[in-house]
Amino acid sequence: MTGAGHLRTLAEVFPAGSRLGDPSLAVGRENELVDIVRTLQTPGLCPIILGPKGVGKTTLAWLAELAAKGSADVLDAVDAARYGQGDEEYYETFWVSCGQVVPADGPGLLGAIAEQLRRRHKQMVTSRLVAVEQSVNMTVGLTPKVEVSRKYGTPADTGEQPPSIEEEILELATELVAEGSPLLFVIDDLDMIADTQAFSAFLRMVSGISPTDLRFMLTGTAVWLGEVLADHWQLGRFVILIELGRMPDTDLLRMLDRGAVRLRELGLDVEFEPDLLPSLVTISAGFPSTAAQLARDSIRAAERMGQTLVTRRHLDTALRDLISLLQPAASMRRHA
């Protein structure tokens, strides 16, 4: 395995600050996942996952997204009920990371949602034109030749008032659902949006006029709903809070054990000293992101010393490196 491939494997098995690369590595959070699945089975409801940073909100949202798309592995793992009997009952999903939304406000978030729908709508229209042209060519005995020339730009000025961004989202969603499955948007890190007034108003509207076709699942680093959603008292009827706290030590240990086994399955010659993983669990204090980062950095510390057995010495090195990274950030916050 190359150096880049090796680092990528470590990051996928023990991700820190990001979601897992393989759903089979996920452990714990079964009750919360079932709650989200059931919420999405109820028309008009919107689950929102809240909790401190580093407890696995993004990974949980990703697993719920896979379940919504019909992943049998995820659904079977938690013995969750199926959405329906056919593929048409599952969702087509979209993912919006709020850290990449510009501007980072409600209108900017709605713009990001609309842009994803525009791209998907363009793909749908293009596929339809391709299918028609191929059918015509084959009917008259010509070699299929596809030349899609339709342009997607600003429509000509007709003097009419252009639709609002909310109207455009609903119109695009309606056309896409008519051609396929209902739509689910995962809005990750909602706490990074400065003003959610416009988005909150849109959620209220969607819950009333499109309770099954256009759905949302939200995550945010927060303790209560008002920290991430404006007018939260008006959303209580349909926004379902999924609170995520620290992960139990037993689940953290299962996560690390499963990751260690996967590394060996992938050909990495790595072993952990007896009792090292329980020590790592204790240090991580219920935060899977911290546990994953320390496990990964301990392995790299051992590799730098030319060793395959990861020991307490390597864990101590990883801890010192982590503290060194956190100190400048803490200093900046104190002087802000």
SEMAR-450015 format. One record per residue (C-alpha): x, y, z. Coordinates in steps of 0.25 Angstrom, whole numbers. Layout:
N
- X Y Z
...
END
This chain:
336
- 0 0 0
- 5 14 -4
- 8 25 6
- -4 33 1
- -13 20 1
- -8 16 15
- -12 30 21
- -25 30 14
- -28 16 20
- -25 21 34
- -34 33 31
- -46 25 26
- -45 14 38
- -42 25 49
- -48 38 44
- -47 50 53
- -56 62 51
- -63 55 39
- -72 43 36
- -68 29 35
- -64 23 21
- -71 10 23
- -85 8 30
- -81 -6 35
- -71 1 44
- -82 9 52
- -85 4 66
- -95 10 76
- -106 20 74
- -116 9 70
- -128 15 77
- -125 29 71
- -124 23 57
- -138 16 59
- -144 29 64
- -139 37 52
- -144 25 42
- -158 26 49
- -158 41 48
- -156 41 33
- -167 31 32
- -176 41 37
- -181 52 27
- -177 66 30
- -167 63 42
- -153 68 41
- -142 61 50
- -131 70 56
- -119 64 63
- -113 73 73
- -101 71 83
- -87 75 86
- -76 75 76
- -69 61 73
- -80 52 78
- -83 46 64
- -95 55 59
- -90 55 45
- -88 40 45
- -102 38 50
- -108 47 40
- -100 39 29
- -105 26 34
- -119 31 34
- -117 36 20
- -113 22 16
- -125 16 22
- -134 26 15
- -128 22 2
- -132 8 5
- -118 2 10
- -122 -12 15
- -109 -13 23
- -112 -1 31
- -127 -4 33
- -124 -19 37
- -113 -15 46
- -123 -7 55
- -135 -16 52
- -142 -4 46
- -155 -5 39
- -155 -3 24
- -160 10 18
- -169 2 8
- -169 -10 -1
- -163 -4 -14
- -151 5 -17
- -161 16 -21
- -163 18 -6
- -148 21 -3
- -142 35 -4
- -133 42 -13
- -124 49 -4
- -115 62 -5
- -105 67 5
- -102 81 9
- -90 84 18
- -93 98 24
- -78 101 26
- -77 102 10
- -90 111 9
- -87 125 4
- -92 134 9
- -94 127 22
- -108 131 25
- -122 127 22
- -123 132 8
- -109 126 5
- -114 112 10
- -127 113 2
- -118 116 -10
- -109 104 -8
- -122 95 -7
- -127 101 -20
- -113 100 -27
- -113 85 -24
- -127 83 -29
- -124 91 -42
- -112 82 -45
- -121 69 -42
- -132 75 -51
- -122 78 -62
- -117 63 -61
- -132 59 -62
- -135 67 -74
- -122 63 -81
- -125 48 -79
- -139 50 -84
- -134 57 -97
- -123 46 -99
- -133 35 -97
- -142 41 -108
- -131 44 -118
- -126 29 -116
- -140 24 -118
- -142 32 -131
- -128 28 -137
- -130 14 -134
- -145 14 -140
- -139 20 -153
- -127 10 -153
- -117 21 -150
- -105 19 -141
- -109 26 -127
- -102 39 -127
- -105 48 -115
- -104 63 -117
- -111 70 -105
- -111 85 -109
- -121 90 -99
- -115 102 -91
- -118 105 -76
- -116 119 -73
- -124 131 -69
- -137 131 -76
- -141 142 -86
- -147 155 -80
- -162 153 -81
- -166 165 -72
- -171 155 -62
- -167 155 -47
- -156 144 -46
- -160 133 -35
- -154 134 -21
- -144 124 -17
- -154 117 -9
- -163 116 -21
- -152 111 -30
- -148 100 -19
- -163 95 -19
- -164 95 -34
- -152 88 -36
- -155 78 -25
- -169 75 -31
- -163 72 -45
- -152 63 -39
- -162 55 -30
- -171 54 -42
- -160 46 -49
- -155 38 -38
- -154 37 -22
- -157 47 -11
- -146 56 -7
- -138 57 6
- -128 68 9
- -118 66 20
- -113 80 25
- -101 77 33
- -94 87 43
- -106 97 43
- -100 104 55
- -90 110 44
- -102 118 38
- -102 132 45
- -117 135 42
- -127 124 40
- -139 133 39
- -142 130 24
- -139 115 25
- -148 114 37
- -159 120 30
- -157 111 18
- -157 99 27
- -171 103 33
- -176 105 18
- -171 92 13
- -176 84 25
- -190 89 21
- -190 88 6
- -180 77 3
- -180 68 15
- -176 55 8
- -169 59 -5
- -158 69 1
- -152 66 14
- -141 71 23
- -131 65 33
- -123 75 41
- -110 74 50
- -104 85 59
- -94 87 70
- -104 92 80
- -111 89 94
- -125 94 90
- -133 97 77
- -132 112 79
- -117 112 77
- -118 107 62
- -133 111 57
- -139 124 58
- -154 124 62
- -152 111 68
- -164 112 77
- -172 111 64
- -165 99 59
- -168 90 71
- -180 83 64
- -172 77 53
- -157 78 57
- -153 65 65
- -141 67 74
- -131 55 74
- -121 58 85
- -107 52 84
- -99 51 96
- -85 45 99
- -84 31 95
- -83 20 105
- -70 14 108
- -74 0 103
- -78 6 90
- -65 13 88
- -57 1 91
- -65 -7 81
- -63 4 71
- -48 3 73
- -47 -12 73
- -55 -12 60
- -46 -2 54
- -33 -10 58
- -39 -22 52
- -42 -15 39
- -28 -9 38
- -22 -24 38
- -33 -28 28
- -28 -17 19
- -13 -22 20
- -8 -12 31
- 2 -19 40
- -3 -12 53
- -6 -18 67
- -10 -10 80
- -3 -13 93
- -12 -20 103
- -21 -11 111
- -17 1 102
- -30 2 95
- -38 3 109
- -28 14 113
- -31 21 100
- -46 20 103
- -44 26 117
- -36 38 111
- -46 40 101
- -57 43 111
- -69 38 102
- -65 46 89
- -63 36 77
- -56 47 69
- -45 49 80
- -44 33 81
- -42 32 66
- -32 43 65
- -24 37 76
- -24 23 71
- -20 28 57
- -9 37 62
- -4 26 72
- -2 17 60
- 5 28 52
- 14 30 64
- 18 16 64
- 20 15 49
- 30 27 50
- 38 19 60
- 38 7 51
- 29 -1 60
- 16 -9 58
- 12 -11 72
- 5 2 77
- 8 4 92
- 5 14 103
- 18 22 98
- 11 24 85
- -2 28 91
- 5 39 100
- 12 44 87
- -2 46 80
- -7 52 93
- 4 63 93
- 2 66 78
- -13 67 80
- -11 77 92
- -1 85 84
- -12 86 73
- -22 91 83
- -14 101 91
- -14 111 79
- -29 110 77
- -31 112 92
- -22 124 92
- -29 130 81
- -43 128 87
- -38 135 100
- -33 147 93
- -45 148 83
END
